[in-house]
Amino acid sequence: MAKFKPDGWHTVTPRIVVRDPENLITFIKMVFQAQGEFHRGLPAQIMIGDSVVMVSGGDGLRDPMSAFLYVYVEDADSTFQRAIAANAISLEVPTDTPYGDRRAMVRDPWGNTWQIATHHDDLSAAEIRSRLDKEG
């Protein structure tokens, strides 16, 4: 009996539909050191860390649909720099957040928004509120 989802996949799988999926896949592989290949006419299965992102062209069946994704990486600063080198637009430079992540945000040339984060501190809700109160 077939499983309800492929091995290694999560229950929710983001899918990005763009014009020119081959170059978006190149961007994702360069910026996030992702794995996967473009295959004309098929959704690409791109592995970013332990997550699958499906990328495809609309092929006249679907309108392009951008994504807003929060991606944890080992080094938010260097990943942000790779994104900028790959022609992404900076929306937020790397910054330490009150909830313990170092985070940056970019928009790629296809209109997708990527929040790039490295988790540094495990904080309770009270500790986060206290940090937020101090920022004012």
N, C-alpha and C positions, 0 to 999 in steps of 0.2 A: 504494500500500500504506500502510495506517495505521501510524503510529509506535506504539511500545509505551507511550509516555507523552505527555501533551500538551506542546507547546512551553512553555518557561519553568518547568516543574515539575521538582522533584527526584525521584529514585527513591523516596525515603521521604517520605510526606506525612502529617503528623499529622491526625487526625480527632477532633473532640470531639463527643460526643452528649450533649445536655442537654435538660431540660424548659425551655421558653422560649428557644429559640435566637435569636430576634430581639433580645432584650435583651442576651444575651451578645455578639452581633455589635456592638451599639451600644457596649458596654463596651470591646471590643477596638479598635474604631475610635477611640474617645476616648483610651484610654490609650496605644496604640501607633501612633496616626496611620495606621491601616491603611486599606486600600481594599477595597471589595466590598459586596455587597448581600444582604439576606435575601430569599429566594423560598420561600414556603410550599410544603412538600412536596419540596423539592430541597435537597441539601447546598449550603451557601453556600461559595464559594471566596474566602477572605479573604486578601489579600496584606499580610503584615507584612514590610516591607523587600523582600527578594528571595525570600521564602518564602511558600508557600501553606499555609494551614491550612483544612481543611474543617470546617464547623460545621453540625450538623443536629439536629433533634429525633428522638426515637426513633420517633415515629409508630406506636407499638404493636409495631414490628418489632424494636427494639433497646432494651436497658436503657440509661439514662444512664451515661456513662462519662467520668470526668474525666481530665484530662491534667496532666502535670508537664513544663513547657516552659522551656527556657533561651533567652532572647531577647536578642540584642545590639541595643542602641540607642545613639544618639549621646550621650545624657545620662541616665544611670541615675537621678540624683537627681530630675530633673523628671518623668521617666516614673513613678517611684515615687510622687511627689506626685499626679500625675493618677490613678493607680490608687487611692490612698487617698481622693481626692475622689470617685471613682466607687464607693465603698463596699467596696473590697477591705480585707481585714484584713492588717495588717503582721505578717509572720513573721520578717523580718530587715530592719533599717534599712540604708540604703546604707553599705557598708563596703569598704575596700580589702582585697583578698585577697592571699595570698602568691604566687599564680600570675599576678598582673598585671591582674586585672579589678577594677573597682569594681562591687559587686553588692548587690542588695536582693532580698527575696523577699516575695510577697504571695499570699493566697488570695482568689480572686474569690467573689462570692455564689453561684456554681454549683458550687463545690468544686474548681475548677482551681487548681493552684499554678503561679505564674509567677516564675522567677528572671530578674531584670532586670539586665543587665550592660553595662558599657562597658569595652572592652579598652584598657588604658593601656601595659602593658609586655610586650614579647616577652622571655621569660626561658628560659634553659636549665633542664633538669631539676635540675642541680646548684645553680643559683641559687634555684630554688623550694625544694629541700631545705634549703638554708642559711636561707632565710626561715622555713621551718617549724620548724627547730631553734631559731631565736632566739625564736620564740613559745612554745616549749616544752612 
